[in-house]
Amino acid sequence: MANLLLAISAVADVALTNNRIVKQGSGDFAVTTAVAATDALYGVVNEKPYGVAAGEQVDVVRVGIAWVEAGAAAARGAPVTADAVGRGVAAAPAAGSNVRIIGFFDEAPSAAGDVVRVMLSPGLMQG
């Protein structure tokens, strides 16, 4: 079970897939898919079973435990960042490099496509 403590309503700049990580979009309360570990990660699309079309309202989980689609296998407790399509992957910055994280895996995904709980705790991680 997810435990959503704070979800905000936003407008999708692009079509968004459910359980994917998003970043701020073109304006206030607009979001788009996060596509890199260096994006300023904003939250997780967790409202609709199939995602939303561009221009539609979408609820974005900002605080709590959210369902996130994994982009690869990872260990429980690993810090989570976004891959090139907004899936959650373990953050592993190179020495001296910074990446943004959205939180930590509450359970271990065994493969890409697994939908698992992530404790949201946005931040910056340095390798």
C-alpha positions, 0 to 999 in steps of 0.5 A: 500500500502506498501512503500519500501524505501530499499530492499536488495537482499539476498540468502535464506538459507531455503525455505522462505514464503512471508510476514515473518520476517527473520534474517541473515543466514549462510553468508553475504547477506544470510537470514533464517526465524526468529524463536524467539523474541530474534533473531537479526531480519533483514527484511521482505520477500516481493517480491514474492507472494508464497515465494522462495526456498532455494538457490534462490535470494530474496528481503528483505525489510529493511527500510520503510513499509512492509507487514507482516503476523500476528501470532495473533491479536494485537493492532495498534502501538504495537511493532512487533517481530517474532513468531516461524515461522517468523510471526509478533506478539506483543512484550511483554518481561517479566520484565528484559528480552530483545526481538528484534523488527522489527518495529510497527504495522501500522494497527491492525491484528484481527487474525493469518494469517492477512497480515498487514502493519508494519513500520520497525524500528528494535531495542531492547525492555526490559520488 
